[in-house]
Amino acid sequence: MCTDGQSGIVLNHCPWSGKQFPSSLRDTYFDILEAMGLDPWEEEIPEEFESDAWWKARGL
């Protein structure tokens, strides 16, 4: 048990199936929004980007 409020664990594999998790799409998400001229911190983003639809539509 961690009680210091700062420690954590990075999971690279699913604890139930043992399969490796896919690579993060975080940077890709922000790169696409930036290419569209959008600032997700200040502007409303398209509904597509509020679910997994954005990466599924792009085959990522």
C-alpha positions as CSV (number, residue, x, y, z in Angstrom):
1,M,0.0,0.0,0.0
2,C,1.3,3.4,-1.0
3,T,0.5,6.3,1.3
4,D,2.9,9.0,0.1
5,G,0.5,10.3,-2.5
6,Q,3.1,10.4,-5.2
7,S,4.1,6.8,-6.0
8,G,2.6,4.9,-8.8
9,I,2.9,1.9,-11.1
10,V,3.0,1.9,-14.9
11,L,1.1,-1.1,-16.4
12,N,2.4,-2.2,-19.7
13,H,0.3,-5.4,-19.8
14,C,-3.3,-6.2,-18.9
15,P,-3.3,-7.8,-15.4
16,W,-6.1,-10.3,-16.5
17,S,-5.1,-11.3,-20.0
18,G,-1.3,-10.6,-20.0
19,K,-1.6,-8.9,-23.3
20,Q,0.5,-5.8,-23.9
21,F,-1.4,-2.5,-23.9
22,P,-1.4,-0.5,-27.1
23,S,0.9,2.5,-27.5
24,S,-0.5,5.8,-26.1
25,L,-2.3,8.0,-28.6
26,R,-2.2,11.1,-26.4
27,D,0.4,13.0,-28.5
28,T,-1.4,12.0,-31.7
29,Y,-4.7,13.3,-30.3
30,F,-3.2,16.7,-29.5
31,D,-1.2,16.8,-32.8
32,I,-4.4,16.3,-34.8
33,L,-6.3,18.9,-32.9
34,E,-3.4,21.4,-33.4
35,A,-3.3,20.6,-37.1
36,M,-7.0,21.5,-37.2
37,G,-6.1,24.9,-35.6
38,L,-7.8,24.0,-32.3
39,D,-6.7,24.5,-28.7
40,P,-8.4,21.8,-26.7
41,W,-7.8,23.8,-23.4
42,E,-9.5,26.9,-24.7
43,E,-11.8,25.9,-27.5
44,E,-14.7,23.5,-28.0
45,I,-13.5,20.4,-29.8
46,P,-15.5,18.3,-32.3
47,E,-17.7,15.6,-30.7
48,E,-15.7,12.9,-32.5
49,F,-12.8,13.7,-30.1
50,E,-14.8,13.1,-27.0
51,S,-14.8,9.4,-27.5
52,D,-12.8,6.7,-29.2
53,A,-14.3,7.6,-32.6
54,W,-11.4,9.8,-33.6
55,W,-8.8,7.1,-33.5
56,K,-11.0,4.3,-34.8
57,A,-12.0,6.4,-37.9
58,R,-8.2,6.9,-38.6
59,G,-7.3,3.2,-38.2
60,L,-5.1,3.9,-35.2
